């Protein structure tokens, strides 16, 4: 199972990015704001998991362009 967590500051475009990633990868989209219990017991960061840090809109666009079209 693939899991992608999109995190960021308020108003940064997390929901917009998450919707597009879910659409392109044909994955379900779960908003954790409405299901906080899903985060119980989840570590904030696991060193064995890959992390992609996108710091600008250009980086986000480039990363999305590399995904399969949805």
VENLINZI-V857156 format. One record per run of one state. SS is the DSSP state (H for helix, E for strand, - for the rest). FROM is the first residue (numbers start at 1). TO is the last residue. Records with the same first field share a line. If there is no record, write none. Layout:
SS: FROM-TO, FROM-TO
//
This chain:
-: 1-13, 26-31, 35-35, 40-56, 66-70
H: 14-25, 32-34, 36-39, 57-65
//
